[in-house]
Amino acid sequence: MLRTLQNFSVNRNSLGGGLPDRMCFMLQLIVFEARDNMLTGEIPACIGQLSKSLTFLWLANNAMSGQLPASIAALTKLKELVVDDNLFTGDVTGLFNGLFQLETLFLEGNGFTGTLTESFLAGMQKLALVDLSTNRFEGSIPLHFFTAMPALLLLDLHDNELTGVIPAIPIENTMLRFLSIHNNQIRGQIPASIANLQGLAHLDGKLLCLSLPCHMPLPSWECTPTSPAFLRTLPLESKLRVTF
């Protein structure tokens, strides 16, 4: 079965059925894209056999189900894993920790579970886009998302079962641009150290039990009496978009 094939792309068709185990013998496969189809079934358990080549795996917007196979942990060349908007389930919080080349992780719109801890995605120095939204993740927001992931631009955690508080952020972070945490059970006050997210352009926390510290003595921020939001002038005169 096309053992020398390197790029396979069938996005936006009407393909049904499941992924065959035979794909695991495409040992030079770099890109596998099958987004926006009607695929069902599970990702083959043998997919780890592609560990020497597979770099991009895109399966978003299908009807695939089951758990992600444990052998995904062997795909150490993987840069983009995009499986959003399917019917996947299971605890995935220990599955990606060795995938240090990963730059994009889109899991949103499934039924994934697990508890977010300080070991989740630890050491992921290249990870730039993380979307875990609309799943069933528990735990609190790990501090290292803000302090030890230097490439992170987007962090979307909305519509999960997260608890606790927004962690105090002890160091300046100029990379993170988008942070979404609404529709969780996060409580408490937004820490004044949120101002350390110097590059932030979007922050939302609707339907959270949070309060805004309007007394913040920070010259680059203002909390206006007419709008419960922080506003800060950003480069190109853009504004920080805040929704609570």
C-alpha positions in Angstrom: 0.0 0.0 0.0 2.0 3.0 -1.3 4.9 2.3 1.1 6.8 5.3 -0.2 4.0 7.8 0.0 5.0 10.9 2.0 1.9 13.2 1.8 -1.7 12.1 2.0 -4.4 14.8 1.9 -8.1 14.2 1.4 -9.6 17.2 3.3 -13.1 18.4 2.8 -14.6 15.4 0.9 -17.4 13.1 1.9 -15.3 10.1 2.8 -16.8 7.7 5.3 -15.6 4.5 7.0 -12.5 4.1 9.2 -8.8 4.4 8.9 -7.3 1.1 7.8 -4.5 -0.6 9.7 -2.6 -0.7 6.4 -1.7 3.0 6.8 0.8 1.9 9.5 2.9 0.4 6.7 3.3 3.7 4.9 6.7 4.1 6.7 7.7 7.3 4.9 4.5 9.1 5.6 5.0 12.7 6.7 1.6 14.3 6.3 -1.7 12.7 6.9 -4.7 15.0 6.4 -8.3 13.9 6.4 -10.2 16.8 7.9 -13.8 17.6 7.3 -15.1 14.3 6.2 -17.4 11.6 7.7 -14.8 9.2 9.0 -15.7 6.9 11.9 -14.0 4.4 14.1 -10.7 4.7 15.9 -7.2 5.7 15.0 -5.3 2.5 14.3 -3.4 1.2 17.4 -0.4 0.6 15.2 0.1 4.3 14.3 3.2 4.4 16.4 5.0 2.4 13.7 5.2 5.8 11.8 7.5 7.2 14.5 10.4 7.9 12.1 8.3 10.0 9.7 4.9 11.2 10.7 5.0 14.9 11.4 1.4 16.2 10.7 -1.8 14.3 11.7 -5.0 16.2 10.9 -8.3 14.4 11.6 -10.5 17.3 12.7 -14.3 17.5 12.0 -15.1 13.9 11.5 -17.1 11.4 13.7 -14.2 9.3 14.9 -14.5 7.7 18.3 -12.7 5.6 21.0 -9.5 6.5 22.8 -6.4 7.9 21.2 -4.0 4.9 21.0 -1.1 4.8 23.4 1.3 4.4 20.5 0.8 8.1 19.7 3.4 8.6 22.4 5.9 7.1 20.0 5.4 9.7 17.3 8.3 11.8 18.5 8.6 13.7 15.1 5.0 14.9 15.4 4.6 18.7 15.1 0.9 19.0 14.7 -1.8 16.8 16.2 -5.3 18.1 15.2 -8.2 15.8 16.2 -10.8 18.4 17.3 -14.5 18.0 16.8 -14.8 14.3 16.9 -16.2 11.8 19.4 -13.0 10.7 21.1 -12.9 9.9 24.8 -10.5 8.8 27.5 -7.8 10.2 29.7 -5.0 11.8 27.5 -3.2 13.8 30.1 -0.2 11.4 30.1 -0.1 10.8 26.4 1.9 13.7 24.9 4.6 14.5 27.4 7.4 13.0 25.3 6.4 14.7 22.1 8.9 17.6 22.3 8.6 18.6 18.7 4.9 19.3 19.0 3.9 22.8 18.0 0.1 22.5 17.6 -2.3 20.4 19.8 -6.0 20.7 19.0 -8.2 18.4 21.1 -11.3 20.6 21.4 -14.9 19.3 20.9 -14.4 15.8 22.1 -15.0 13.9 25.4 -11.5 13.8 26.7 -10.9 13.5 30.4 -8.1 13.6 32.9 -6.7 16.0 35.5 -4.4 18.8 34.5 -1.4 18.9 36.7 2.1 20.5 36.6 3.3 17.4 34.7 0.8 17.9 31.8 2.7 19.1 28.7 5.7 19.9 30.9 8.9 20.6 28.9 7.1 21.4 25.7 9.3 24.2 24.6 8.0 24.4 21.0 4.3 24.1 21.7 2.6 27.3 20.4 -1.2 26.5 20.0 -3.1 24.5 22.6 -6.8 24.1 22.4 -8.3 21.8 25.1 -11.8 23.4 25.1 -15.2 21.6 25.2 -14.0 18.5 26.9 -14.2 17.2 30.5 -10.8 18.0 31.8 -10.5 18.5 35.6 -7.9 20.0 37.9 -6.6 23.6 38.0 -4.7 25.7 35.4 -1.0 24.6 35.6 1.3 27.5 36.3 3.9 26.2 33.8 1.6 27.1 31.0 2.6 30.7 31.7 6.1 30.3 32.9 7.8 27.3 31.2 6.3 27.2 27.7 8.1 29.9 25.9 6.5 29.5 22.5 2.9 29.4 23.7 0.6 31.8 21.8 -2.8 30.4 22.3 -4.3 28.6 25.3 -8.0 27.7 25.1 -9.4 25.9 28.2 -13.1 27.0 28.0 -16.0 24.6 28.7 -14.3 22.0 30.9 -14.5 21.1 34.6 -11.5 23.1 35.8 -11.5 24.4 39.4 -9.2 26.4 41.6 -8.0 29.9 40.9 -6.0 31.6 38.2 -2.4 31.1 39.3 -0.2 34.0 40.2 2.2 34.6 37.3 5.6 35.5 38.8 7.5 36.3 35.6 6.8 38.4 32.5 5.4 36.5 29.5 5.4 38.4 26.2 4.4 35.5 24.0 0.8 34.5 25.0 -1.8 36.3 23.0 -5.0 34.4 23.6 -6.4 33.0 26.9 -9.9 31.6 27.2 -11.1 30.0 30.4 -14.9 30.6 30.5 -17.4 28.0 31.5 -15.4 26.3 34.1 -15.6 26.3 37.9 -12.6 28.6 38.5 -13.1 31.0 41.4 -11.5 33.8 43.2 -9.9 37.1 42.1 -8.0 37.6 39.0 -4.4 38.1 40.3 -2.7 41.4 39.8 0.1 39.4 38.2 -2.1 38.8 35.2 -0.4 42.1 34.0 2.8 40.0 33.5 1.1 38.6 30.4 2.4 41.6 28.4 1.5 40.3 25.0 -2.1 39.2 25.8 -4.7 40.4 23.2 -7.7 38.2 24.3 -8.9 37.2 27.7 -12.3 35.8 28.5 -13.8 34.3 31.6 -17.6 34.4 31.2 -19.7 32.5 33.7 -16.8 32.2 36.2 -17.0 33.2 39.9 -14.2 35.8 39.5 -13.8 39.4 40.7 -11.8 42.1 39.1 -9.3 43.9 41.2 -10.0 47.5 40.2 -7.6 48.8 42.8 -4.6 47.5 40.8 -1.8 50.1 41.1 -0.5 49.3 37.6 0.2 52.3 35.3 -0.2 50.4 32.1 -3.6 49.1 33.0 -6.9 50.8 33.9 -10.1 49.4 35.3 -12.9 51.7 34.2 -16.0 52.2 36.3 -18.3 51.6 33.3 -16.8 48.4 32.0 -15.6 45.5 34.1 -12.5 45.0 32.0 -8.8 45.7 31.9 -7.7 47.8 28.9 -4.2 48.2 27.8 -2.7 49.8 24.7 -1.0 47.2 22.6 1.3 47.6 19.6 -0.4 49.0 16.6 -2.9 50.7 18.9 -4.9 47.5 19.2 -6.8 46.8 22.5 -6.8 43.9 24.8 -10.2 42.2 24.4 -11.5 41.1 27.8 -14.9 39.5 28.4 -16.3 38.6 31.9 
